[in-house]
Amino acid sequence: MKQRVVVYKKLPDELMQSLREEFEVTAFDRIDDSNRAAFLDAIKSAHGILGSTIRITNEMLDSAPDLKIASTVSVGVDQFDLDYFRRRGLMLAHTPGVLNEATADTIFSLILASARRIVELAEYVKAGKWTGSIGEAQFGVNVHGKTLGMIGMGRIGSAVARRAHHGFGMRILYNNTRPNPGAEAELKATFLPRDELLAQADFVCLMLPLTSQTEKLIGAREFKLMKRSAIFINASRGRIVDEAALIKALQEGEIHAAGLDVFEQEPLPVDSPLLQLSNVVALPHIGSATHETRQAMAELAVQNLVAGLRGQPVPHLAV
C-alpha cells in the first residue's frame, strides 16, 4: 500500500507527477477558508506533508499518528514547533543553500533602492513630476565605501557581505552567535558586540532566524543606538523587529530609511503606516522569488520528503 502524502503548496507539474508515481497524494495549491477543513482532514492519515507559509500547529500533527516527516519549501522553520518534532521523533526538512544567492540579490537591491530612493523617484517620474533638473530634495546617499553592519553572518548574510565588500568597497561589521573566520579572512569583516555595530553602521542588515530569543530583538532602544543617517534592512523575519518602534523611528527621523521584505503581519495590511512613509521600500516577501530558485527549492523539498519516507538519509534536516 502506498504511503500517503499531503502537499499544501503548488508544485511544478513534473514534481507532482513524480510524487504521484510513488505515493498517494492529496494536493492543495494553497490553504484558505474554502479548503482548510479538507486539508486538516487529509493530514490525519498522512505519512508525509510538504508545503510552506502556513503555520503547522501541534494540534494538527497530534491528529496524524502515522506522520514521519514534514518537508518545508523554505529555509526558515519558524512555522513549526521544533521541540514537538523532537519529542515525537518526527523529521523536519528544509531547503537551505539553494536560495542564498537570490535572497542576497534581493537584500542588496533593498540597500540600493533605499539609499538612492529608487522606488520613490521612479513613481515621481511616472506621476509626471519630473519637469526639470532634480535638486537636493530628490538626492539620495552613497552606498559605495560605506559601513555595512550584518546582524547574523550565516550563509545568506555572508553572500550579502561579499556583494558589499567586493562590489561596493564597503567596510563589513558583523555580530553573530559565533565568529565567522571565513568572512574575516575574505571580507576583512570585524566582529563587534551588537550595540557597537548599531552605533557604527551606515546600513544595518538583519539576517537572523525567528526564535523565542530573537522575537522583537530590535526595538526602540536599538533604533536609538543607530545613526540618524542609518538605513535599516530586514529580509529575514518581520517579528524579529518591533514594528511599532520601527515606524516611530522612521517618522521621527531617528533613522534615515528602511528597506523591508518582511513584516509582523503578511500580507502587510493596507492601512499600515509603513505604506505612508516615503523613506520606506516595502516588498511582498520576495527574497527567494525567482523562477530558478523556487524550482530548486521545490526540487530539494521533494528530495527531502522522498528520502524520509523511503527510510534513506534526508539531505537537509532541521530536526
VEXDREN-2710 file (C-alpha; in Angstrom, 1 decimal):
% VEXDREN-2710
k/r/px/py/pz
1/MET/0.0/0.0/0.0
2/LYS/1.3/3.4/-1.0
3/GLN/2.3/5.9/1.8
4/ARG/0.1/9.0/1.9
5/VAL/1.4/12.5/1.3
6/VAL/-0.3/15.9/1.7
7/VAL/1.1/18.7/-0.4
8/TYR/-0.1/22.2/0.6
9/LYS/1.7/24.3/-2.0
10/LYS/1.6/24.4/-5.8
11/LEU/4.5/22.4/-7.2
12/PRO/5.8/22.1/-10.8
13/ASP/3.9/19.5/-12.7
14/GLU/6.9/17.2/-13.1
15/LEU/7.5/17.1/-9.4
16/MET/3.8/16.4/-8.6
17/GLN/3.9/13.6/-11.2
18/SER/7.0/12.0/-9.6
19/LEU/5.3/12.1/-6.2
20/ARG/2.1/10.5/-7.5
21/GLU/4.1/7.6/-9.1
22/GLU/5.3/6.5/-5.6
23/PHE/2.8/7.9/-3.1
24/GLU/-0.9/8.5/-2.6
25/VAL/-1.0/12.3/-2.9
26/THR/-3.6/14.8/-1.8
27/ALA/-2.7/18.2/-3.1
28/PHE/-3.8/21.8/-2.3
29/ASP/-2.4/24.8/-4.2
30/ARG/-2.9/26.9/-1.2
31/ILE/-4.8/26.8/2.1
32/ASP/-7.7/29.2/2.7
33/ASP/-11.1/29.1/4.4
34/SER/-12.6/27.2/1.5
35/ASN/-10.4/24.2/1.9
36/ARG/-8.9/24.3/5.4
37/ALA/-11.3/21.6/6.7
38/ALA/-10.3/19.3/3.9
39/PHE/-6.7/20.0/4.5
40/LEU/-6.9/19.2/8.2
41/ASP/-8.8/16.0/7.4
42/ALA/-6.2/14.9/4.9
43/ILE/-3.3/15.4/7.4
44/LYS/-4.9/12.8/9.7
45/SER/-3.8/9.9/7.5
46/ALA/-0.6/11.4/6.1
47/HIS/2.8/9.8/6.4
48/GLY/4.4/13.0/5.0
49/ILE/3.5/16.6/4.4
50/LEU/5.1/19.2/2.1
51/GLY/4.4/22.9/1.7
52/SER/5.2/26.3/3.0
53/THR/3.9/29.6/4.5
54/ILE/1.1/28.4/6.8
55/ARG/1.7/27.6/10.4
56/ILE/1.5/23.8/11.2
57/THR/0.4/23.6/14.8
58/ASN/1.0/20.8/17.2
59/GLU/-2.8/20.2/17.3
60/MET/-2.8/19.5/13.6
61/LEU/0.1/17.0/14.0
62/ASP/-1.5/15.3/17.0
63/SER/-4.2/14.1/14.7
64/ALA/-1.6/12.4/12.4
65/PRO/-0.4/9.3/14.1
66/ASP/1.3/7.9/11.0
67/LEU/3.3/11.0/10.2
68/LYS/7.0/10.6/9.7
69/ILE/8.3/13.8/8.0
70/ALA/7.3/17.4/7.3
71/SER/9.2/19.0/4.4
72/THR/9.0/22.8/4.1
73/VAL/9.8/24.7/0.9
74/SER/11.8/27.3/2.8
75/VAL/14.9/27.7/4.8
76/GLY/13.1/29.1/7.8
77/VAL/11.3/26.6/10.1
78/ASP/9.5/29.1/12.5
79/GLN/6.1/27.8/11.4
80/PHE/6.8/24.6/13.3
81/ASP/7.3/23.8/17.0
82/LEU/10.8/22.2/16.9
83/ASP/10.5/20.8/20.4
84/TYR/7.4/19.0/19.4
85/PHE/9.2/17.3/16.5
86/ARG/12.0/16.2/18.8
87/ARG/9.6/14.8/21.4
88/ARG/7.7/12.8/18.8
89/GLY/10.7/11.8/16.9
90/LEU/9.4/13.3/13.7
91/MET/11.7/14.6/10.9
92/LEU/11.5/18.2/9.8
93/ALA/13.3/19.0/6.5
94/HIS/14.0/22.4/4.9
95/THR/15.8/23.9/1.9
96/PRO/18.9/25.9/2.9
97/GLY/21.7/26.7/0.4
98/VAL/19.7/26.9/-2.9
99/LEU/18.2/30.3/-2.1
100/ASN/21.3/32.0/-0.8
101/GLU/22.3/34.0/-3.8
102/ALA/18.8/35.0/-4.9
103/THR/17.9/36.2/-1.4
104/ALA/21.2/38.1/-1.2
105/ASP/20.4/39.8/-4.5
106/THR/17.0/40.9/-3.1
107/ILE/18.7/42.2/0.1
108/PHE/21.3/44.2/-1.8
109/SER/18.5/45.6/-4.1
110/LEU/16.9/46.9/-0.9
111/ILE/20.1/48.6/0.2
112/LEU/20.5/50.3/-3.2
113/ALA/16.8/51.2/-3.5
114/SER/16.6/52.7/0.0
115/ALA/19.8/54.7/-0.4
116/ARG/19.1/56.0/-3.8
117/ARG/15.3/56.3/-3.3
118/ILE/14.7/54.2/-6.5
119/VAL/11.1/53.4/-5.9
120/GLU/10.1/56.8/-4.7
121/LEU/11.8/58.6/-7.6
122/ALA/10.5/56.1/-10.2
123/GLU/7.0/57.0/-9.0
124/TYR/7.9/60.7/-9.1
125/VAL/8.7/60.3/-12.8
126/LYS/5.6/58.2/-13.6
127/ALA/3.5/60.8/-11.8
128/GLY/4.7/63.5/-14.3
129/LYS/6.6/65.5/-11.6
130/TRP/9.9/65.4/-13.4
131/THR/9.8/68.8/-15.1
132/GLY/13.4/69.9/-14.8
133/SER/16.7/69.1/-13.3
134/ILE/16.3/67.5/-9.9
135/GLY/17.6/69.2/-6.7
136/GLU/18.6/68.3/-3.2
137/ALA/15.1/67.3/-2.4
138/GLN/15.5/64.3/-4.5
139/PHE/19.1/63.4/-3.6
140/GLY/20.0/60.0/-2.1
141/VAL/23.1/58.8/-0.3
142/ASN/26.1/56.8/-1.3
143/VAL/26.4/53.1/-0.9
144/HIS/30.0/52.6/-2.1
145/GLY/32.5/52.9/0.6
146/LYS/30.0/53.0/3.5
147/THR/29.9/50.6/6.5
148/LEU/27.6/47.6/6.4
149/GLY/26.6/46.1/9.8
150/MET/25.4/42.5/9.5
151/ILE/23.3/41.2/12.4
152/GLY/23.7/37.5/11.5
153/MET/26.5/36.2/9.3
154/GLY/25.3/32.8/8.1
155/ARG/25.1/31.7/4.5
156/ILE/22.8/34.5/3.3
157/GLY/24.5/37.1/5.4
158/SER/27.9/36.2/4.1
159/ALA/26.5/36.4/0.5
160/VAL/25.3/39.9/1.1
161/ALA/28.6/40.9/2.7
162/ARG/30.5/39.5/-0.3
163/ARG/28.5/41.8/-2.6
164/ALA/29.1/44.7/-0.3
165/HIS/32.8/44.2/0.1
166/HIS/33.9/43.1/-3.4
167/GLY/31.4/45.1/-5.4
168/PHE/31.0/48.3/-3.4
169/GLY/34.1/48.6/-1.3
170/MET/32.1/48.6/1.9
171/ARG/33.5/48.0/5.4
172/ILE/31.9/45.0/7.0
173/LEU/31.0/44.8/10.6
174/TYR/29.1/41.7/11.9
175/ASN/27.5/40.3/15.0
176/ASN/26.8/36.6/15.2
177/THR/26.3/33.7/17.6
178/ARG/29.9/32.7/16.9
179/PRO/32.8/34.3/15.0
180/ASN/33.0/33.7/11.2
181/PRO/36.7/33.3/10.4
182/GLY/35.9/32.8/6.7
183/ALA/34.2/36.2/6.5
184/GLU/37.0/37.8/8.5
185/ALA/39.7/36.4/6.1
186/GLU/37.9/37.1/2.8
187/LEU/36.0/40.2/3.6
188/LYS/38.1/41.8/6.3
189/ALA/34.9/41.7/8.4
190/THR/35.1/42.8/12.0
191/PHE/33.1/41.1/14.8
192/LEU/31.5/43.6/17.2
193/PRO/29.0/43.5/20.1
194/ARG/25.6/44.3/18.7
195/ASP/25.3/47.7/20.4
196/GLU/28.7/48.8/18.9
197/LEU/27.7/47.6/15.5
198/LEU/24.4/49.5/15.6
199/ALA/26.2/52.7/16.6
200/GLN/28.8/52.5/13.8
201/ALA/26.9/51.0/10.7
202/ASP/25.6/53.2/7.9
203/PHE/23.4/50.2/6.8
204/VAL/22.1/47.7/9.4
205/CYS/21.1/44.4/7.8
206/LEU/19.1/42.0/9.9
207/MET/19.8/38.3/9.0
208/LEU/18.6/36.1/11.9
209/PRO/16.2/33.2/12.2
210/LEU/13.0/33.8/14.2
211/THR/13.1/32.1/17.5
212/SER/11.8/32.8/21.0
213/GLN/15.2/34.5/21.7
214/THR/15.1/36.7/18.6
215/GLU/11.5/37.8/18.6
216/LYS/11.3/41.6/18.9
217/LEU/15.1/41.7/19.3
218/ILE/15.3/45.0/17.5
219/GLY/13.1/47.7/19.1
220/ALA/13.1/51.3/20.3
221/ARG/16.4/51.0/22.2
222/GLU/18.2/49.6/19.2
223/PHE/16.9/52.2/16.8
224/LYS/18.0/55.0/19.2
225/LEU/21.5/53.5/19.1
226/MET/21.7/53.8/15.3
227/LYS/23.0/56.8/13.4
228/ARG/20.3/59.2/12.3
229/SER/21.6/58.6/8.8
230/ALA/21.4/54.8/9.2
231/ILE/19.3/52.7/6.8
232/PHE/17.7/49.6/8.3
233/ILE/17.3/46.5/6.1
234/ASN/15.2/43.4/7.1
235/ALA/14.6/40.4/4.8
236/SER/14.7/37.7/7.5
237/ARG/11.5/37.7/9.6
238/GLY/9.2/40.6/10.4
239/ARG/8.6/39.5/14.0
240/ILE/12.3/39.9/14.9
241/VAL/11.5/43.7/14.8
242/ASP/9.2/45.7/17.0
243/GLU/7.3/47.2/14.0
244/ALA/5.7/49.9/16.0
245/ALA/9.1/51.1/17.2
246/LEU/10.4/50.9/13.7
247/ILE/7.5/53.1/12.4
248/LYS/8.2/55.6/15.2
249/ALA/11.9/55.7/14.4
250/LEU/11.2/56.4/10.8
251/GLN/8.5/59.0/11.4
252/GLU/10.6/60.9/14.0
253/GLY/13.9/60.8/12.0
254/GLU/15.7/58.6/14.4
255/ILE/16.9/56.6/11.3
256/HIS/17.1/57.7/7.7
257/ALA/15.2/55.0/5.9
258/ALA/14.3/51.3/5.8
259/GLY/14.1/48.6/3.2
260/LEU/11.8/45.8/4.1
261/ASP/10.8/42.4/2.6
262/VAL/9.2/41.0/5.7
263/PHE/6.7/42.3/8.2
264/GLU/5.0/41.3/11.5
265/GLN/1.8/40.5/9.6
266/GLU/1.9/39.3/6.0
267/PRO/0.4/40.4/3.7
268/LEU/1.1/43.9/5.0
269/PRO/-2.3/45.5/6.0
270/VAL/-3.2/48.2/3.6
271/ASP/-3.6/50.7/6.5
272/SER/-0.1/50.1/7.8
273/PRO/1.7/53.4/8.5
274/LEU/4.8/51.9/6.7
275/LEU/2.9/52.4/3.4
276/GLN/2.6/56.1/4.0
277/LEU/6.3/56.7/4.5
278/SER/8.3/57.9/1.6
279/ASN/11.5/56.7/3.2
280/VAL/10.4/53.0/3.2
281/VAL/10.9/50.5/0.4
282/ALA/8.4/47.7/1.1
283/LEU/8.4/44.4/-0.9
284/PRO/6.0/41.4/-0.7
285/HIS/8.4/38.9/0.8
286/ILE/10.2/38.1/-2.5
287/GLY/13.6/37.2/-1.1
288/SER/13.9/33.9/-3.0
289/ALA/11.2/34.6/-5.6
290/THR/12.9/33.8/-8.9
291/HIS/11.8/31.1/-11.3
292/GLU/15.2/29.3/-11.0
293/THR/15.4/29.5/-7.2
294/ARG/11.8/28.5/-6.4
295/GLN/12.2/25.5/-8.8
296/ALA/15.4/24.4/-7.0
297/MET/13.7/24.8/-3.6
298/ALA/10.7/22.7/-4.7
299/GLU/13.1/20.0/-6.0
300/LEU/15.0/19.9/-2.8
301/ALA/11.9/19.8/-0.7
302/VAL/10.6/16.8/-2.7
303/GLN/14.0/15.1/-2.4
304/ASN/13.9/15.6/1.4
305/LEU/10.4/14.2/1.6
306/VAL/11.0/11.2/-0.6
307/ALA/14.2/10.2/1.3
308/GLY/12.5/10.4/4.6
309/LEU/9.6/8.3/3.5
310/ARG/11.9/5.7/2.0
311/GLY/14.0/5.5/5.2
312/GLN/17.0/7.0/3.5
313/PRO/19.3/9.8/4.8
314/VAL/17.5/13.1/4.3
315/PRO/19.6/15.8/2.6
316/HIS/18.6/18.7/4.8
317/LEU/17.1/18.1/8.2
318/ALA/16.3/20.9/10.6
319/VAL/15.3/18.4/13.2
END
